[in-house]
Amino acid sequence: MTEARVLHAQLHLLDRQVVHDRDGRLVCKVDDLELALDEQGRPYVTAILMGPLALGPRLGGVLGRLMTGVARLLGAQDPPRLPMADVSRVASAVHVGGDLTPPALERWVRTRLIEPIPGAWHETE
């Protein structure tokens, strides 16, 4: 079992930018957290949740319901999750490693809206 670090979830995790270690790419923001209880009944973070289905309930009110409703209307089922096992460090941003699959909405926007634009793709150097 890995060494656990005690963090204040609201201070150290929520609303932080998630950055991919390999290329420094901005992945998402930490919109909510998935928690579980250990043997002593203490909560610990199992995954980072992202996207409108995670943020909407946190916001609450009309805006939160609208955000969640639109996401469900577009076919979202559950918020995308990023297991804490993929988190390499927590600093001013949350750094993650491994291969990350972009969320469905981001893939749809990229393939349907961005790729058809002339010059949207360029050769990597």
N, C-alpha and C positions, 0 to 999 in steps of 0.2 A: 504494500500500500504506500502511496506517495505521501510525503510530508504535507500536512494541511497548513494553510496560512489563514489566519483570522482576518477577515475584511468586514468593513461596514458596507453592506450591499448598496445602500443608497448613495453613499459617499464615493466608494471606490469602483462601482460597476455600472449602476444605472445611468443611462444617457451618455456613456462614454463611447468614443469612436473605437471600432474594431479594425485593426490593421493586420494585413497578412505579412508574416515575417519574411517570406521569400522575396517578394517584390515591392513591399511597402504600399501595396494597393489598399485603399480604403474599402472595407468590406460592407460595413453597416454600422448602425448604432445599437447599443444594448437597450432594447425597448422593454424587456421584462426578464425575469429569471424563473427557472424551474427549480423548485426546492424539493428535498426529501429529508427524512428524519433519520439520524443514526440510532444506534442501540440505546443511547442515553436520552433520546428524545430531542436532541439538538438539531436544528435545521442546518443543512448545507446545500450549496448550489450544485446542481447536476448539469444544467445547461443554460446557455444564453438564448433567449427567445427574441426574434426580430420581426419587423414588419407590422402592418396595420392591425393584424389580429392580436398581436401582443401589446401594442401601444394603446389601441382603442379603449379596452377596459381600464387601463391605468389612467387615461385622461378622464373618462367618465362623461356624463352629460350628453348633450346633443352631439357635440363634435366627436366624442368617442364612439357613440352609437352609429353616427354617419360613417365614420372611418371603417368600422367593423362591417357595417352593412354593405358598403361598396366593395370591400375586399371579398366578402362572401358572394356578392353578385358576380364578381369576376372569376369565381370558381375556387377561391382559396378555402381549404378545409381546416388546416391547423397552422399555427405560426411556424415558420422555419426555425429549427433549433441547431445550435452549435454546442456540442458536448464540451464540458469543462476539461475533458482530457486533451482537447485540441488547443487549449489556452497555454501559451508558453510563459507569459508574464503579464502582470498587471502594473502599469505605471500611469502616466497621464493618458494613455490609451490602453486598450486591451489588445495584446498581441497574440495572434494565433498562427499555427503552422498547419501542415498537411494540405491535402487537396480539397478545395472548397467548391461546392456546386452552387452557382448563383440561384437565388430564389426564382420561382416560376415567373413572376411578373417581370423581373429584370430580364430574364431570357426572352420573354415575349416581346418586350419593348425593344430589345437589341435586334432580334430577328425581323420583326414586323415594321419597326419605325426607323431604326438607326442604320442597319445594313443597306437598305435601298437608297440611302442618300449617297450621291456620287462623291467619292473621296472620303467616305466614312472609315474605310479600312486602309491601312498603310503597312508596308513591309516593316517588320521589326529589325532593328539593326543589331 
